[in-house]
Amino acid sequence: MTGFRVRPGDGHRQAPWPVCRICPRFAIDLGSSRTRVWSPGRGVVLDVPTVTLPGARAMYPVRRGTIVDPEGTARMLDRLLRRRVPGFSRPLIVITTPVLGGPGFRSAALTALEVLHPRTVLTVPSAKAIALGAGADLTRPLLVADIGAHVTEVALLCDGEVTDAYRTALGTGDLDENTTYRELTRAMIAMVTDMLRLDESEQTLNALERGVVLAGGGALRPEFTYDLTRQLRVPVQPVPAPHTAALRGASHVLESAHRHPAISAPAHPPDRARE
């Protein structure tokens, strides 16, 4: 499998965000297979297939970590969330983004979310969201592996920020009698090996010595934990409820934003996402 990587300094940075004290709030994890939404006081309010329209005419606007149909994604989000936005209120939204989704995913997500007329949209890389959702110590280097339905990512976090990452366009939804979990395990081992080989700072080695944090739907399958532990020879720890870890982390960001000192700032037009 071919991996793609991000170098330190490639991350998206913008000014502090304005937020709202009384507007509706949503944390969203928009995956290729499922879309999950969290709301304060109610917890997970949606966990549904990522389809523009349900049923026989289902169309899939997100494929392998890429929003291929922003308009279809907008229609889906409007169908799922419009009734949860009362009157003319403008919601505060935190959405997870694939580590290697880049500006393209953020731009497409923001375009789709405009259907909800958000006050502010914040983005958080999925690997960081997973670490936050797992309550991991972010003061030390950390390796996060996220096995999704159609994309698997391995990311290195240092001081809570993604400094290196790889991905492969393969996930649990691709496994069948011809493509076994061992192929995906080999791809993950190759990503970690390349990360170690190219890291001159030894941060990857320091993180690996702590073990690997495993999340995504694949973390529910014990064969991945066993194979990765055996081949890497380090602890591989699935996080609690690994399929919703990124959403929990996004909910923490949402609650932090709600308490941010800029909370009384005037609303800004939702013309760009903030991270």
MARSE-440943 format. One record per residue: residue number from 1; x, y, z of N, C-alpha, C in turn. Coordinates in pm, whole numbers, padded with zeros to 5 digits. Example, Ala and Ser with C-alpha at 12.3 -4.5 7.8 and 13.67 -1.06 7.14 Angstrom:
BEGIN
[rec 1,[01319,-00569,00780],[01230,-00450,00780],[01320,-00330,00780]]
[rec 2,[01285,-00225,00708],[01367,-00106,00714],[01290,00003,00787]]
This chain:
BEGIN
[rec 1,[00084,-00119,00000],[00000,00000,00000],[00088,00126,00000]]
[rec 2,[00040,00227,-00070],[00114,00353,-00076],[00073,00442,00038]]
[rec 3,[00170,00501,00106],[00140,00592,00215],[00167,00735,00174]]
[rec 4,[00096,00828,00232],[00118,00969,00211],[00146,01032,00345]]
[rec 5,[00232,01129,00350],[00273,01182,00479],[00263,01334,00484]]
[rec 6,[00261,01385,00604],[00261,01528,00626],[00384,01563,00708]]
[rec 7,[00443,01675,00676],[00561,01720,00748],[00524,01826,00851]]
[rec 8,[00606,01844,00957],[00580,01951,01052],[00570,02085,00978]]
[rec 9,[00476,02167,01022],[00458,02297,00959],[00351,02297,00851]]
[rec 10,[00300,02177,00812],[00197,02170,00710],[00058,02198,00767]]
[rec 11,[00046,02208,00899],[-00085,02220,00963],[-00152,02353,00935]]
[rec 12,[-00281,02357,00962],[-00365,02474,00937],[-00371,02557,01064]]
[rec 13,[-00338,02682,01056],[-00338,02769,01173],[-00411,02899,01140]]
[rec 14,[-00498,02941,01231],[-00564,03068,01213],[-00582,03136,01348]]
[rec 15,[-00642,03251,01344],[-00657,03333,01464],[-00754,03269,01562]]
[rec 16,[-00753,03315,01690],[-00850,03263,01787],[-00992,03281,01737]]
[rec 17,[-01083,03192,01782],[-01217,03188,01727],[-01317,03264,01813]]
[rec 18,[-01418,03324,01747],[-01531,03376,01823],[-01629,03262,01849]]
[rec 19,[-01693,03260,01962],[-01790,03157,01994],[-01915,03218,02055]]
[rec 20,[-02010,03136,02084],[-02141,03184,02127],[-02184,03114,02255]]
[rec 21,[-02243,03190,02346],[-02281,03133,02474],[-02412,03055,02466]]
[rec 22,[-02504,03094,02378],[-02636,03034,02379],[-02672,02960,02249]]
[rec 23,[-02586,02966,02149],[-02621,02902,02022],[-02614,02750,02033]]
[rec 24,[-02685,02678,01945],[-02674,02532,01944],[-02530,02490,01916]]
[rec 25,[-02493,02373,01966],[-02355,02325,01949],[-02355,02179,01906]]
[rec 26,[-02266,02148,01810],[-02257,02012,01762],[-02111,01975,01740]]
[rec 27,[-02076,01854,01782],[-01948,01793,01742],[-01983,01689,01636]]
[rec 28,[-01910,01691,01524],[-01942,01604,01412],[-01818,01524,01371]]
[rec 29,[-01838,01394,01354],[-01734,01307,01299],[-01789,01254,01167]]
[rec 30,[-01739,01309,01056],[-01791,01280,00923],[-01701,01176,00857]]
[rec 31,[-01740,01050,00864],[-01659,00942,00810],[-01710,00891,00677]]
[rec 32,[-01628,00811,00610],[-01669,00754,00482],[-01786,00659,00499]]
[rec 33,[-01793,00592,00613],[-01897,00494,00637],[-02012,00548,00721]]
[rec 34,[-01978,00619,00831],[-02082,00666,00922],[-02057,00810,00963]]
[rec 35,[-02167,00878,00989],[-02162,01015,01041],[-02218,01014,01182]]
[rec 36,[-02140,01071,01274],[-02180,01073,01415],[-02183,01217,01463]]
[rec 37,[-02283,01249,01545],[-02301,01385,01595],[-02325,01379,01745]]
[rec 38,[-02258,01469,01817],[-02273,01482,01962],[-02328,01620,01993]]
[rec 39,[-02416,01627,02092],[-02474,01755,02134],[-02470,01764,02286]]
[rec 40,[-02435,01881,02342],[-02427,01896,02488],[-02559,01861,02555]]
[rec 41,[-02547,01786,02665],[-02664,01748,02742],[-02738,01627,02688]]
[rec 42,[-02706,01588,02564],[-02776,01475,02503],[-02682,01364,02460]]
[rec 43,[-02553,01394,02450],[-02457,01294,02407],[-02465,01269,02258]]
[rec 44,[-02446,01144,02217],[-02450,01109,02075],[-02595,01110,02029]]
[rec 45,[-02626,01204,01940],[-02764,01216,01893],[-02782,01152,01756]]
[rec 46,[-02672,01128,01684],[-02681,01064,01553],[-02563,00969,01534]]
[rec 47,[-02591,00853,01479],[-02488,00757,01439],[-02548,00682,01321]]
[rec 48,[-02528,00738,01200],[-02601,00691,01083],[-02505,00673,00965]]
[rec 49,[-02546,00596,00864],[-02461,00585,00744],[-02441,00720,00676]]
[rec 50,[-02323,00740,00621],[-02293,00864,00549],[-02347,00852,00407]]
[rec 51,[-02474,00884,00392],[-02540,00876,00261],[-02622,01002,00240]]
[rec 52,[-02626,01048,00114],[-02706,01166,00083],[-02853,01139,00106]]
[rec 53,[-02901,01024,00054],[-03039,00982,00074],[-03038,00835,00116]]
[rec 54,[-03112,00799,00218],[-03117,00658,00258],[-03198,00576,00160]]
[rec 55,[-03180,00445,00166],[-03258,00355,00083],[-03186,00317,-00045]]
[rec 56,[-03266,00273,-00144],[-03209,00221,-00269],[-03134,00327,-00348]]
[rec 57,[-03170,00453,-00330],[-03105,00561,-00405],[-02988,00622,-00328]]
[rec 58,[-02938,00550,-00230],[-02830,00602,-00147],[-02708,00639,-00231]]
[rec 59,[-02654,00758,-00204],[-02531,00804,-00267],[-02434,00840,-00156]]
[rec 60,[-02305,00817,-00181],[-02204,00830,-00077],[-02116,00952,-00105]]
[rec 61,[-02140,01062,-00033],[-02068,01187,-00064],[-01926,01193,-00008]]
[rec 62,[-01891,01100,00083],[-01756,01096,00141],[-01697,00960,00109]]
[rec 63,[-01580,00961,00044],[-01518,00835,00004],[-01370,00837,00040]]
[rec 64,[-01331,00739,00116],[-01191,00721,00155],[-01128,00850,00209]]
[rec 65,[-01201,00911,00301],[-01149,01029,00368],[-01152,01155,00286]]
[rec 66,[-01227,01157,00175],[-01238,01275,00090],[-01384,01308,00066]]
[rec 67,[-01421,01434,00079],[-01556,01477,00047],[-01562,01495,-00105]]
[rec 68,[-01622,01400,-00173],[-01626,01404,-00319],[-01749,01478,-00371]]
[rec 69,[-01845,01502,-00284],[-01969,01569,-00324],[-02012,01665,-00213]]
[rec 70,[-01956,01788,-00212],[-01994,01884,-00107],[-02143,01914,-00106]]
[rec 71,[-02206,01924,-00224],[-02349,01954,-00228],[-02430,01839,-00169]]
[rec 72,[-02390,01715,-00202],[-02459,01600,-00143],[-02438,01593,00007]]
[rec 73,[-02316,01627,00052],[-02288,01631,00195],[-02375,01736,00264]]
[rec 74,[-02392,01850,00198],[-02478,01955,00253],[-02621,01907,00267]]
[rec 75,[-02671,01838,00164],[-02809,01787,00172],[-02823,01686,00286]]
[rec 76,[-02721,01603,00304],[-02726,01507,00413],[-02728,01577,00549]]
[rec 77,[-02638,01676,00567],[-02632,01747,00694],[-02761,01825,00721]]
[rec 78,[-02819,01881,00615],[-02945,01952,00631],[-03055,01855,00675]]
[rec 79,[-03059,01739,00613],[-03158,01637,00649],[-03141,01591,00793]]
[rec 80,[-03017,01576,00836],[-02991,01522,00969],[-03003,01624,01080]]
[rec 81,[-02964,01750,01052],[-02947,01846,01161],[-03038,01968,01156]]
[rec 82,[-03102,01995,01043],[-03180,02118,01033],[-03283,02130,01145]]
[rec 83,[-03354,02023,01175],[-03459,02031,01278],[-03401,02050,01417]]
[rec 84,[-03270,02030,01432],[-03207,02048,01562],[-03150,02189,01580]]
[rec 85,[-03170,02275,01478],[-03126,02415,01486],[-03250,02502,01491]]
[rec 86,[-03291,02545,01610],[-03418,02617,01623],[-03413,02758,01565]]
[rec 87,[-03525,02797,01504],[-03541,02934,01458],[-03429,02982,01369]]
[rec 88,[-03380,03101,01402],[-03273,03162,01324],[-03138,03154,01397]]
[rec 89,[-03128,03059,01490],[-03002,03045,01564],[-02893,02994,01473]]
[rec 90,[-02770,03026,01511],[-02653,02989,01431],[-02563,02902,01518]]
[rec 91,[-02546,02775,01482],[-02474,02682,01570],[-02324,02699,01568]]
[rec 92,[-02264,02660,01679],[-02120,02643,01688],[-02091,02497,01659]]
[rec 93,[-02000,02471,01565],[-01974,02334,01520],[-01826,02302,01527]]
[rec 94,[-01794,02185,01579],[-01659,02129,01574],[-01666,02004,01489]]
[rec 95,[-01582,01994,01388],[-01582,01877,01300],[-01443,01818,01294]]
[rec 96,[-01435,01686,01301],[-01306,01619,01287],[-01268,01615,01139]]
[rec 97,[-01137,01617,01113],[-01088,01608,00975],[-00980,01501,00968]]
[rec 98,[-00976,01423,00860],[-00867,01328,00845],[-00732,01399,00854]]
[rec 99,[-00636,01337,00918],[-00506,01402,00937],[-00448,01448,00804]]
[rec 100,[-00462,01366,00702],[-00406,01399,00572],[-00515,01443,00474]]
[rec 101,[-00628,01489,00528],[-00732,01543,00441],[-00692,01677,00383]]
[rec 102,[-00612,01752,00459],[-00559,01879,00411],[-00664,01987,00395]]
[rec 103,[-00624,02100,00334],[-00717,02212,00312],[-00838,02172,00229]]
[rec 104,[-00821,02074,00139],[-00933,02033,00054],[-01050,01980,00134]]
[rec 105,[-01024,01895,00234],[-01132,01841,00316],[-01195,01953,00398]]
[rec 106,[-01112,02039,00458],[-01167,02147,00541],[-01254,02241,00458]]
[rec 107,[-01207,02275,00337],[-01284,02365,00252],[-01416,02302,00211]]
[rec 108,[-01413,02174,00173],[-01536,02106,00132],[-01632,02091,00250]]
[rec 109,[-01577,02062,00369],[-01662,02048,00488],[-01729,02180,00522]]
[rec 110,[-01654,02289,00513],[-01711,02420,00544],[-01818,02456,00443]]
[rec 111,[-01793,02427,00316],[-01894,02453,00214],[-02023,02377,00245]]
[rec 112,[-02010,02250,00283],[-02128,02170,00315],[-02200,02222,00439]]
[rec 113,[-02124,02264,00539],[-02184,02308,00665],[-02254,02443,00653]]
[rec 114,[-02229,02517,00547],[-02295,02646,00529],[-02447,02633,00524]]
[rec 115,[-02496,02512,00491],[-02639,02490,00486],[-02703,02512,00623]]
[rec 116,[-02623,02498,00731],[-02673,02516,00868],[-02651,02659,00919]]
[rec 117,[-02592,02746,00835],[-02563,02885,00871],[-02488,02894,01004]]
[rec 118,[-02375,02826,01016],[-02305,02822,01145],[-02246,02958,01182]]
[rec 119,[-02241,02981,01311],[-02173,03100,01363],[-02023,03084,01348]]
[rec 120,[-01974,02966,01386],[-01831,02935,01378],[-01815,02787,01355]]
[rec 121,[-01716,02749,01274],[-01680,02610,01254],[-01535,02593,01295]]
[rec 122,[-01510,02500,01386],[-01374,02466,01428],[-01341,02328,01374]]
[rec 123,[-01216,02308,01332],[-01174,02176,01287],[-01068,02122,01381]]
[rec 124,[-01069,01990,01397],[-00968,01923,01480],[-00925,01797,01407]]
[rec 125,[-00793,01776,01387],[-00746,01654,01321],[-00794,01531,01399]]
[rec 126,[-00835,01428,01326],[-00892,01310,01391],[-00797,01246,01491]]
[rec 127,[-00667,01243,01461],[-00572,01181,01554],[-00568,01257,01686]]
[rec 128,[-00570,01390,01681],[-00572,01468,01804],[-00704,01448,01878]]
[rec 129,[-00813,01442,01802],[-00944,01418,01864],[-00946,01284,01936]]
[rec 130,[-00887,01182,01874],[-00882,01050,01936],[-00803,01056,02067]]
[rec 131,[-00687,01123,02064],[-00606,01135,02185],[-00682,01207,02296]]
[rec 132,[-00754,01313,02260],[-00834,01385,02360],[-00947,01297,02412]]
[rec 133,[-01012,01225,02321],[-01122,01138,02362],[-01077,01024,02450]]
[rec 134,[-00950,00982,02433],[-00896,00872,02513],[-00834,00922,02644]]
[rec 135,[-00826,01053,02662],[-00764,01108,02782],[-00615,01084,02787]]
[rec 136,[-00549,01078,02671],[-00406,01049,02664],[-00323,01168,02712]]
[rec 137,[-00203,01139,02760],[-00108,01242,02802],[-00045,01302,02677]]
[rec 138,[-00080,01427,02646],[-00031,01492,02526],[00098,01569,02547]]
[rec 139,[00154,01562,02666],[00281,01632,02691],[00399,01550,02641]]
[rec 140,[00374,01424,02604],[00480,01336,02553],[00442,01288,02414]]
[rec 141,[00543,01252,02331],[00511,01202,02196],[00416,01083,02202]]
[rec 142,[00325,01079,02105],[00220,00977,02106],[00194,00930,01964]]
[rec 143,[00184,00798,01947],[00148,00739,01818],[00001,00697,01822]]
[rec 144,[-00075,00744,01724],[-00217,00711,01715],[-00242,00641,01583]]
[rec 145,[-00303,00525,01588],[-00343,00452,01468],[-00496,00448,01463]]
[rec 146,[-00551,00492,01351],[-00696,00501,01335],[-00736,00412,01217]]
[rec 147,[-00801,00299,01246],[-00843,00204,01143],[-00989,00229,01113]]
[rec 148,[-01016,00298,01002],[-01153,00327,00964],[-01208,00225,00867]]
[rec 149,[-01324,00257,00812],[-01389,00164,00721],[-01317,00159,00586]]
[rec 150,[-01265,00275,00541],[-01202,00279,00409],[-01069,00354,00407]]
[rec 151,[-01026,00405,00521],[-00898,00475,00532],[-00835,00438,00666]]
[rec 152,[-00705,00416,00667],[-00631,00393,00791],[-00518,00494,00798]]
[rec 153,[-00506,00561,00912],[-00401,00661,00931],[-00318,00628,01055]]
[rec 154,[-00190,00658,01046],[-00100,00650,01161],[-00037,00787,01177]]
[rec 155,[-00049,00846,01294],[-00003,00983,01315],[00083,00993,01441]]
[rec 156,[00181,01080,01435],[00266,01113,01549],[00224,01249,01603]]
[rec 157,[00192,01252,01732],[00158,01378,01798],[00270,01416,01893]]
[rec 158,[00313,01541,01886],[00412,01596,01979],[00355,01725,02035]]
[rec 159,[00349,01734,02167],[00286,01848,02234],[00144,01870,02183]]
[rec 160,[00077,01761,02153],[-00062,01768,02114],[-00087,01802,01968]]
[rec 161,[00018,01823,01888],[00001,01858,01748],[00056,01747,01659]]
[rec 162,[-00008,01727,01545],[00037,01626,01449],[00165,01675,01381]]
[rec 163,[00272,01598,01393],[00398,01635,01331],[00439,01541,01218]]
[rec 164,[00377,01426,01208],[00406,01334,01100],[00288,01239,01088]]
[rec 165,[00258,01197,00967],[00144,01108,00949],[00153,01036,00815]]
[rec 166,[00096,00918,00812],[00083,00838,00691],[-00061,00788,00682]]
[rec 167,[-00101,00755,00559],[-00234,00697,00542],[-00229,00592,00432]]
[rec 168,[-00325,00501,00436],[-00344,00405,00329],[-00493,00396,00300]]
[rec 169,[-00527,00388,00173],[-00668,00383,00131],[-00721,00241,00145]]
[rec 170,[-00720,00193,00267],[-00766,00058,00297],[-00819,00057,00439]]
[rec 171,[-00932,-00006,00459],[-00990,-00015,00592],[-01069,-00143,00609]]
[rec 172,[-01142,-00151,00718],[-01214,-00274,00749],[-01323,-00305,00648]]
[rec 173,[-01376,-00202,00582],[-01480,-00225,00482],[-01428,-00290,00356]]
[rec 174,[-01296,-00296,00341],[-01236,-00356,00222],[-01196,-00501,00244]]
[rec 175,[-01210,-00549,00367],[-01163,-00684,00398],[-01263,-00788,00350]]
[rec 176,[-01211,-00889,00281],[-01293,-01000,00235],[-01204,-01122,00221]]
[rec 177,[-01249,-01222,00147],[-01168,-01343,00135],[-01039,-01320,00057]]
[rec 178,[-01034,-01212,-00021],[-00914,-01182,-00099],[-00821,-01083,-00029]]
[rec 179,[-00878,-00994,00051],[-00799,-00895,00125],[-00821,-00919,00273]]
[rec 180,[-00722,-00973,00340],[-00736,-01009,00481],[-00682,-00899,00571]]
[rec 181,[-00709,-00912,00698],[-00661,-00813,00794],[-00509,-00808,00797]]
[rec 182,[-00443,-00916,00755],[-00296,-00917,00756],[-00239,-00816,00657]]
[rec 183,[-00309,-00795,00546],[-00262,-00696,00449],[-00268,-00556,00508]]
[rec 184,[-00374,-00528,00579],[-00386,-00398,00643],[-00283,-00384,00755]]
[rec 185,[-00261,-00490,00830],[-00158,-00487,00935],[-00021,-00460,00875]]
[rec 186,[00011,-00525,00764],[00141,-00502,00699],[00155,-00356,00655]]
[rec 187,[00047,-00299,00604],[00051,-00159,00564],[00079,-00067,00683]]
[rec 188,[00018,-00098,00798],[00039,-00016,00917],[00182,-00032,00968]]
[rec 189,[00235,-00152,00966],[00373,-00174,01008],[00468,-00097,00918]]
[rec 190,[00440,-00097,00786],[00524,-00024,00692],[00521,00126,00720]]
[rec 191,[00404,00179,00757],[00393,00321,00786],[00475,00357,00910]]
[rec 192,[00463,00276,01014],[00540,00302,01136],[00690,00289,01108]]
[rec 193,[00729,00190,01030],[00870,00169,00998],[00927,00288,00922]]
[rec 194,[00853,00338,00822],[00899,00454,00747],[00908,00577,00836]]
[rec 195,[00813,00591,00926],[00814,00705,01017],[00939,00701,01105]]
[rec 196,[00971,00583,01155],[01092,00566,01237],[01218,00595,01156]]
[rec 197,[01222,00545,01035],[01342,00557,00952],[01371,00702,00914]]
[rec 198,[01267,00781,00894],[01286,00918,00846],[01287,01022,00956]]
[rec 199,[01264,00980,01079],[01258,01074,01191],[01397,01090,01252]]
[rec 200,[01455,01207,01237],[01588,01233,01292],[01583,01281,01436]]
[rec 201,[01463,01308,01487],[01452,01363,01622],[01432,01255,01728]]
[rec 202,[01404,01132,01687],[01375,01019,01775],[01243,01033,01849]]
[rec 203,[01160,01130,01808],[01030,01143,01874],[00940,01024,01843]]
[rec 204,[00951,00972,01720],[00872,00854,01686],[00913,00735,01773]]
[rec 205,[01043,00719,01792],[01092,00610,01877],[01042,00627,02020]]
[rec 206,[01048,00750,02071],[01000,00775,02207],[00851,00743,02220]]
[rec 207,[00775,00781,02115],[00631,00753,02117],[00606,00603,02109]]
[rec 208,[00682,00535,02024],[00662,00391,02007],[00692,00315,02135]]
[rec 209,[00789,00361,02211],[00823,00296,02337],[00707,00303,02436]]
[rec 210,[00623,00405,02423],[00504,00417,02508],[00394,00322,02462]]
[rec 211,[00401,00282,02335],[00297,00197,02278],[00214,00275,02178]]
[rec 212,[00120,00206,02116],[00036,00266,02012],[-00107,00275,02063]]
[rec 213,[-00167,00392,02045],[-00308,00412,02077],[-00388,00373,01953]]
[rec 214,[-00479,00278,01968],[-00552,00224,01854],[-00699,00265,01862]]
[rec 215,[-00752,00318,01751],[-00891,00364,01749],[-00953,00331,01615]]
[rec 216,[-01077,00374,01598],[-01152,00342,01478],[-01223,00208,01493]]
[rec 217,[-01310,00179,01399],[-01384,00055,01406],[-01296,-00068,01406]]
[rec 218,[-01178,-00059,01342],[-01087,-00172,01338],[-01034,-00210,01475]]
[rec 219,[-01033,-00114,01567],[-00983,-00144,01702],[-01078,-00235,01778]]
[rec 220,[-01199,-00255,01726],[-01292,-00348,01789],[-01261,-00493,01752]]
[rec 221,[-01170,-00511,01657],[-01134,-00645,01611],[-01002,-00686,01675]]
[rec 222,[-01003,-00785,01762],[-00883,-00821,01839],[-00766,-00868,01753]]
[rec 223,[-00790,-00915,01631],[-00680,-00962,01550],[-00581,-00850,01514]]
[rec 224,[-00631,-00727,01503],[-00540,-00616,01475],[-00451,-00588,01596]]
[rec 225,[-00510,-00584,01713],[-00432,-00561,01834],[-00325,-00668,01851]]
[rec 226,[-00364,-00794,01832],[-00270,-00905,01849],[-00157,-00897,01749]]
[rec 227,[-00189,-00878,01621],[-00087,-00878,01516],[00008,-00759,01530]]
[rec 228,[-00046,-00642,01558],[00039,-00522,01573],[00130,-00536,01695]]
[rec 229,[00076,-00587,01806],[00157,-00606,01926],[00271,-00704,01899]]
[rec 230,[00240,-00811,01831],[00340,-00914,01803],[00450,-00863,01710]]
[rec 231,[00414,-00786,01610],[00513,-00743,01511],[00590,-00619,01554]]
[rec 232,[00523,-00527,01621],[00592,-00406,01667],[00666,-00429,01798]]
[rec 233,[00623,-00530,01873],[00683,-00564,02002],[00672,-00449,02103]]
[rec 234,[00561,-00382,02097],[00528,-00276,02193],[00380,-00291,02228]]
[rec 235,[00337,-00232,02339],[00194,-00240,02373],[00109,-00168,02267]]
[rec 236,[00000,-00228,02229],[-00099,-00166,02140],[-00230,-00166,02216]]
[rec 237,[-00277,-00046,02250],[-00390,-00033,02341],[-00512,00026,02270]]
[rec 238,[-00616,-00053,02244],[-00740,00007,02192],[-00801,00099,02296]]
[rec 239,[-00847,00214,02253],[-00910,00307,02345],[-01052,00259,02376]]
[rec 240,[-01111,00301,02486],[-01250,00264,02515],[-01343,00315,02404]]
[rec 241,[-01440,00232,02367],[-01534,00267,02259],[-01459,00331,02143]]
[rec 242,[-01368,00257,02079],[-01277,00317,01981],[-01345,00378,01860]]
[rec 243,[-01464,00330,01824],[-01532,00383,01706],[-01588,00523,01730]]
[rec 244,[-01601,00565,01856],[-01652,00699,01886],[-01547,00788,01954]]
[rec 245,[-01423,00743,01959],[-01319,00820,02029],[-01300,00958,01968]]
[rec 246,[-01296,00966,01835],[-01276,01096,01770],[-01391,01191,01801]]
[rec 247,[-01513,01138,01804],[-01628,01222,01836],[-01620,01274,01980]]
[rec 248,[-01577,01188,02073],[-01562,01233,02212],[-01458,01344,02221]]
[rec 249,[-01348,01328,02149],[-01246,01434,02150],[-01299,01564,02093]]
[rec 250,[-01376,01554,01984],[-01436,01674,01926],[-01532,01740,02024]]
[rec 251,[-01602,01658,02104],[-01693,01716,02204],[-01616,01791,02311]]
[rec 252,[-01495,01743,02347],[-01412,01816,02443],[-01371,01951,02387]]
[rec 253,[-01334,01953,02259],[-01298,02080,02194],[-01418,02174,02193]]
[rec 254,[-01535,02120,02166],[-01657,02201,02163],[-01684,02264,02299]]
[rec 255,[-01671,02185,02407],[-01694,02239,02540],[-01587,02341,02579]]
[rec 256,[-01463,02318,02537],[-01357,02416,02564],[-01384,02547,02492]]
[rec 257,[-01430,02536,02367],[-01462,02657,02290],[-01575,02735,02356]]
[rec 258,[-01671,02662,02411],[-01784,02727,02477],[-01740,02808,02598]]
[rec 259,[-01628,02766,02661],[-01578,02837,02779],[-01462,02930,02747]]
[rec 260,[-01432,02947,02619],[-01317,03027,02578],[-01336,03173,02617]]
[rec 261,[-01226,03247,02652],[-01239,03389,02686],[-01303,03473,02576]]
[rec 262,[-01293,03429,02452],[-01353,03504,02342],[-01502,03480,02330]]
[rec 263,[-01561,03419,02431],[-01701,03377,02424],[-01797,03492,02402]]
[rec 264,[-01759,03611,02445],[-01848,03725,02429],[-01820,03803,02303]]
[rec 265,[-01728,03750,02219],[-01694,03822,02096],[-01813,03824,02002]]
[rec 266,[-01826,03929,01920],[-01935,03934,01824],[-01921,03826,01719]]
[rec 267,[-02034,03790,01660],[-02033,03684,01558],[-01960,03731,01434]]
[rec 268,[-01888,03639,01371],[-01823,03664,01244],[-01892,03581,01138]]
[rec 269,[-01896,03628,01015],[-01951,03542,00909],[-01871,03413,00899]]
[rec 270,[-01936,03300,00874],[-01864,03171,00870],[-01792,03153,00737]]
[rec 271,[-01690,03239,00712],[-01625,03235,00582],[-01504,03146,00579]]
[rec 272,[-01464,03089,00691],[-01352,02997,00688],[-01350,02915,00817]]
[rec 273,[-01300,02797,00801],[-01289,02709,00918],[-01172,02750,01002]]
[rec 274,[-01179,02717,01131],[-01071,02749,01223],[-01028,02623,01294]]
[rec 275,[-00900,02615,01326],[-00847,02494,01392],[-00774,02534,01518]]
